[in-house]
Amino acid sequence: MFSMKNLEAFMELLCGHFDNQAQYEQMKAEGKEFPFARHVNTACNDKITNLPDDFAGIFMVEESYYTTEKGTHASPHLFLFTEEADGSVKLTSFDLPEGSKKDFTYDTFTTVDYNDLKPSAKFTPAVYVEKDGVWEGGSESMFTPVLKFSLFERFTKEHLEVSESMELNGKRTFGYDDPILYVRIPEEA
């Protein structure tokens, strides 16, 4: 079995509380429409029962909150991160456990059997590669024959840079020209 050193370093960058307060304030001052966004990323293998003995991945709950003039929209996800033989890290999206889709957070996530988890049929796994301390990667997924989801991300010690867009028949229906720049919020003592 190979080392999980890259996966552990990757997850160290990714887990925690983040927001784009500085970017949001700058965009607002420039008169640009842009969301205030927060991410809460928490490793959650402790919430999953019956993991195989040799399981080498890390599950993570991603709680995303986007606030615009229309209000706040929550978008929770359950991801599995695995280190590939070449040292890259693969993100596989999983369907949220039954009965927990509306208010899914790490805190409301009780437990689920590993054998009951299902990878998302719609999401193409994203692959991230590290170069000079920066992890970069993404994927394109066809959610339907006419609905494309594009994801590109860059992770550093300073911030998470996230570009997401949805296109319906080639026309963008969600996303922004600039990536969202999430900065880590220090943990309270």
Buried (B, 14 or more C-beta within 10 A) or exposed (E): EEEBEBBEBBBEBBBBBBBBBEBBEEBEEEEEEBBBBBBBBBBBEEBBEEBEEEBEBBBBBBBBBBEEEEEEEEEBBBBBBBBBEEEBBBBBBBBBBEEBEEEBEBEEBEEBEEEEBEEBEEBBBBBBBBEEEBBBBBBEBEBEEEBBBBBBBBBEEEBBBBBBBBBEEEEEEEBBEEBBBBBBBEEEE
